[in-house]
Amino acid sequence: MSARRLPRTITRSIVPVMLGAAMLATTAIGMRAAPTLAARTPLMGAGELAGPVPVLGGGGFGTVASLSVAPGNWAFFAKGVLRNTTGSPTARPVRCRLAFGSGRDLVLASPASRDRGGSRQVFLLTHAAHIDTAATAILSCGAPGSRTGDIVVENVRMVAFKSAALGRRKGTLETTTGNADAMSQVRLLVGGDALVSGEIRTVASLPLPAGRWAITAKASLDQPTPRDQGTVRCAVGIGTDYGVTVGSVRGQGQPGDRTPIALEMVHSDDASFEARLDCQDLSDGGTTHIRDIRLIAYRARAVANQELDPSAIYSDFPAWMKPVVFAGYDRNLREVPPDTGYATINQMSLPGASWVVVAAGIIEHGAAQRRDVSCRVGRGSDHDDIDLRLSPAGTSSASQPFAITWAGSFSGQRAVRLQCSANGSDVRIYYLTMTAYKAGTLVEAPLE
């Protein structure tokens, strides 16, 4: 198949955005903090920590990693994988939070025992705030009913963006720092909690002005009753632009009664619109809660959004157009070849630059036995990873949502790939999205 170039969508009258960040440093138990670099502009910052980092037990939160930044408007991603190290059937509820400025984002999880499906859960946290003096974003986790180390955090990534304007909305109250009419901005919705019923319903919505927007939604599914299980499907989108995810929870008090979810989409509009998070409980009863809902939107001067195809090439915009977002979606079921090592599921062929790439989707299988699946996003040996254990088909945790974050720089046209491996047949990836944010300068810090 011949290579095809993706169409360009350019927002008129949008001024360039200046992105900024500092290096990531960890204050995890038994780990030495990496040095923090002074912020430069334009810049994105990204840090990684393979772990495992023991989660603090017995109550409270223990710091996993931290990111120090200069004054300004800041938005963050924090991603990790929680893994249960015990063989006990006892539930291991976990809370992770991303705190910065006067606010914080929270996610809930409950990984099952190490030999069962659902023993590892991927989470994504988002947050944004304005600070007048240098400050630190802190990722921390706690397992109140467990001992320290019963749960560990692995494959941690933190990314920071600096924007010219920041809007924060909670309920009907919206506050804006910077020029409210600025085209280069980030907007955050703190959506709270909702009960998900058997009908499709909007659980959160974020009004946005005309422009080109990359939108990320995250939340936690929580089962409030001990006898019921829940399977919830959520979509964020406008018209034909959307992202979808599915998450399952067991009955309250059982391992797996809390599940993090995350999904992404890109939308361009000449008029103002609302980004909506719509959810439906697919199980009987409709008792599942969706908690800690966040929608965060990044505005770009130039956007290209296209169905993902290994032969597609994303052509670069002129250097003066900043910021730039390239996005792709794949709504087909993609098989993961069994027992053959890592196979490419899909990819983005990006122009030479510095990039932060976020991939989100669902992994499922149809086998009677559990499946171990590993996925990674990146280039060659430079990649971000997740490892998941899927329970037998037809049970909770047989289908699991995922999010992977990678940052890197290269010259010339290069492919950033999503690759997966599975230890058996009938494993599939679906509702895949990949979103690439172009950095003027990218600073990366491998963490010790």
Order of alpha helices (4+ residues) and beta strands (2+ residues): beta-beta-beta-beta-beta-beta-beta-beta-beta-beta-beta-beta-beta-beta-beta-beta-beta-beta-beta-beta-beta-beta-beta-beta-beta-beta-beta-beta-beta-beta-beta-beta-beta-beta-beta
